[in-house]
Amino acid sequence: MDNKNTLDFLAEVGMLKRIKRSGWWMIGIPHEESVAEHSFRCAVIGYVLAKMENADPYKVLLMTLFNDLHEARISDSHKVAHRYLNVRTAEKKAFKEQMESLGNDTAKELSGVREEHDDQITPESVVARDSDILECLIQAKEYSDLGFKTAEKFFKKAPEHLKTESAKKLWKNAQSWDSNTWWEKLGEFER
């Protein structure tokens, strides 16, 4: 990979900081998170779940970090759009073209990881997918805790898609958790 291709690729990745997650604006959430924000926490959740599920955290990190890379070219599509568009085909085409600008070793590794993720056979791919779902659920819980009750629509079907016991337990605990209190003990005054 030459320096220009590397810089072009990194600029394209930077687009994910500006692309908003469409499911949130669809339900009226103002200042919704970007794809990059989602991908970052998804990767952190993936690492934690990989440790909990005895899966390879490095592979899960790759899967979660690069899972939505195609959205730099085709944007984020909500479920209503999926009804009318062949989003999966577009995602694969965009990702394949993105990989063409990278060096052979990098493209080969990332393409293999992407294929493994899509096949959903290995423990790492299942953990990565659960990380994506759990991140959306936690984000919906945070929006709900801030008063955006429409975000609770995500609580209905998304949990049914969780496969790992660790993700299921975390989501069960999150339902009665107040996401706005994590910092309170840190802000107490010393006497």
C-alpha positions as CSV (number, residue, x, y, z in Angstrom):
1,M,0.0,0.0,0.0
2,D,1.5,3.3,-1.0
3,N,1.3,6.5,1.1
4,K,-1.4,8.1,-1.0
5,N,-3.6,5.1,-0.8
6,T,-3.1,4.9,2.9
7,L,-4.0,8.5,3.4
8,D,-7.0,8.2,1.1
9,F,-8.2,5.1,3.1
10,L,-7.7,6.9,6.4
11,A,-9.7,9.9,5.1
12,E,-12.5,7.6,4.0
13,V,-12.5,6.0,7.5
14,G,-12.8,9.5,8.9
15,M,-16.2,9.8,7.1
16,L,-17.6,7.5,9.7
17,K,-17.3,10.3,12.3
18,R,-19.8,12.4,10.2
19,I,-22.3,9.7,9.2
20,K,-25.1,9.5,11.7
21,R,-26.8,6.3,12.8
22,S,-30.1,6.4,10.9
23,G,-32.2,4.3,13.2
24,W,-31.9,7.0,15.9
25,W,-32.9,9.9,13.7
26,M,-35.7,7.8,12.3
27,I,-37.3,7.8,15.8
28,G,-36.5,11.4,16.5
29,I,-33.4,11.3,18.6
30,P,-31.6,14.7,18.3
31,H,-27.8,14.7,18.0
32,E,-27.7,10.9,17.4
33,E,-24.4,9.1,17.5
34,S,-22.2,8.7,14.5
35,V,-21.1,5.4,13.0
36,A,-17.6,5.9,14.4
37,E,-19.0,6.4,17.9
38,H,-21.0,3.2,17.6
39,S,-18.0,1.3,16.2
40,F,-15.7,2.4,19.0
41,R,-18.0,1.2,21.8
42,C,-18.9,-1.9,19.8
43,A,-15.2,-2.7,19.7
44,V,-14.8,-2.2,23.5
45,I,-17.9,-4.3,24.2
46,G,-16.5,-6.9,21.8
47,Y,-13.2,-7.1,23.7
48,V,-15.0,-7.5,27.0
49,L,-17.4,-10.1,25.6
50,A,-14.5,-12.0,24.0
51,K,-12.8,-12.2,27.4
52,M,-16.1,-13.4,29.0
53,E,-16.7,-16.0,26.3
54,N,-13.1,-17.2,25.9
55,A,-12.9,-16.0,22.3
56,D,-10.0,-14.4,20.6
57,P,-10.3,-10.7,21.5
58,Y,-7.9,-9.6,18.7
59,K,-10.1,-11.2,16.0
60,V,-13.3,-9.8,17.6
61,L,-11.7,-6.3,17.7
62,L,-11.0,-6.5,14.0
63,M,-14.5,-7.7,13.3
64,T,-16.2,-4.9,15.3
65,L,-13.9,-2.1,14.1
66,F,-14.2,-2.9,10.4
67,N,-17.8,-4.1,10.4
68,D,-19.4,-0.8,9.3
69,L,-16.5,0.4,7.2
70,H,-18.7,0.2,4.0
71,E,-21.0,2.9,5.5
72,A,-18.3,5.5,4.6
73,R,-19.5,4.9,1.0
74,I,-23.1,3.9,1.3
75,S,-24.1,5.5,4.6
76,D,-26.0,3.9,7.4
77,S,-29.4,2.4,6.4
78,H,-32.3,1.9,8.8
79,K,-34.6,-1.1,8.7
80,V,-37.2,0.6,6.6
81,A,-34.6,1.2,3.8
82,H,-33.6,-2.5,4.0
83,R,-37.2,-3.3,3.0
84,Y,-36.6,-1.6,-0.4
85,L,-32.9,-1.9,-1.1
86,N,-30.5,-4.9,-1.3
87,V,-28.3,-3.5,1.4
88,R,-26.2,-6.7,1.9
89,T,-25.1,-6.7,-1.7
90,A,-24.2,-3.0,-1.6
91,E,-22.3,-3.5,1.7
92,K,-20.2,-6.3,0.2
93,K,-19.5,-4.4,-3.0
94,A,-18.4,-1.3,-1.1
95,F,-16.2,-3.3,1.2
96,K,-14.6,-5.2,-1.6
97,E,-13.8,-1.9,-3.4
98,Q,-12.4,-0.4,-0.2
99,M,-10.1,-3.4,0.1
100,E,-8.8,-3.0,-3.4
101,S,-6.9,0.2,-2.4
102,L,-5.1,-1.6,0.4
103,G,-2.0,-3.8,0.3
104,N,-2.5,-7.5,-0.4
105,D,-1.8,-8.6,3.2
106,T,-4.0,-6.1,4.8
107,A,-6.8,-6.6,2.3
108,K,-6.6,-10.4,2.6
109,E,-6.7,-10.3,6.4
110,L,-9.6,-7.8,6.6
111,S,-11.6,-9.6,3.8
112,G,-11.1,-12.9,5.7
113,V,-12.3,-11.4,8.9
114,R,-15.3,-9.8,7.2
115,E,-16.3,-13.2,5.6
116,E,-15.9,-14.9,8.9
117,H,-18.1,-12.3,10.6
118,D,-20.8,-12.6,7.9
119,D,-20.8,-16.5,8.1
120,Q,-21.6,-16.4,11.9
121,I,-20.0,-19.8,12.6
122,T,-17.0,-19.1,14.8
123,P,-17.2,-18.0,18.4
124,E,-15.5,-14.7,17.5
125,S,-18.1,-13.9,14.8
126,V,-21.0,-14.6,17.2
127,V,-19.3,-12.4,19.9
128,A,-18.8,-9.6,17.4
129,R,-22.4,-9.7,16.3
130,D,-23.6,-9.8,19.9
131,S,-21.4,-6.8,20.5
132,D,-23.1,-4.9,17.7
133,I,-26.5,-5.7,19.0
134,L,-25.6,-5.0,22.7
135,E,-24.1,-1.7,21.8
136,C,-27.4,-0.7,20.1
137,L,-29.3,-1.8,23.1
138,I,-27.1,0.0,25.6
139,Q,-27.4,3.2,23.4
140,A,-31.2,2.8,23.3
141,K,-31.2,2.4,27.1
142,E,-29.1,5.6,27.5
143,Y,-31.4,7.5,25.2
144,S,-34.4,6.2,27.2
145,D,-32.8,7.1,30.5
146,L,-32.4,10.7,29.1
147,G,-36.1,10.8,28.4
148,F,-36.3,9.6,24.8
149,K,-38.8,6.9,25.4
150,T,-39.2,6.1,21.7
151,A,-35.7,4.5,21.9
152,E,-37.4,1.6,23.9
153,K,-38.7,0.3,20.6
154,F,-35.3,-1.3,20.2
155,F,-35.8,-3.3,23.4
156,K,-38.6,-5.4,21.7
157,K,-36.8,-7.5,19.1
158,A,-33.1,-6.9,19.4
159,P,-32.6,-8.9,22.5
160,E,-34.0,-12.0,20.8
161,H,-30.9,-11.9,18.5
162,L,-28.3,-12.1,21.3
163,K,-26.6,-15.5,21.3
164,T,-23.9,-15.5,23.9
165,E,-24.8,-16.1,27.6
166,S,-22.6,-13.1,28.6
167,A,-24.4,-10.7,26.3
168,K,-27.8,-12.0,27.4
169,K,-26.8,-11.5,31.1
170,L,-25.5,-8.0,30.5
171,W,-28.7,-7.0,28.7
172,K,-30.8,-8.5,31.5
173,N,-28.9,-6.4,34.1
174,A,-29.0,-3.3,31.9
175,Q,-32.8,-3.2,31.9
176,S,-32.9,-2.2,35.5
177,W,-29.7,-0.2,35.5
178,D,-29.7,3.6,35.4
179,S,-27.1,4.6,32.8
180,N,-26.8,8.1,34.2
181,T,-25.4,7.1,37.6
182,W,-22.0,5.5,36.8
183,W,-20.2,8.7,37.7
184,E,-21.9,9.7,41.0
185,K,-19.4,8.0,43.3
186,L,-16.6,9.7,41.5
187,G,-18.2,13.1,42.0
188,E,-18.7,12.8,45.8
189,F,-17.0,15.4,47.9
190,E,-14.4,14.2,50.4
191,R,-14.8,15.3,54.0
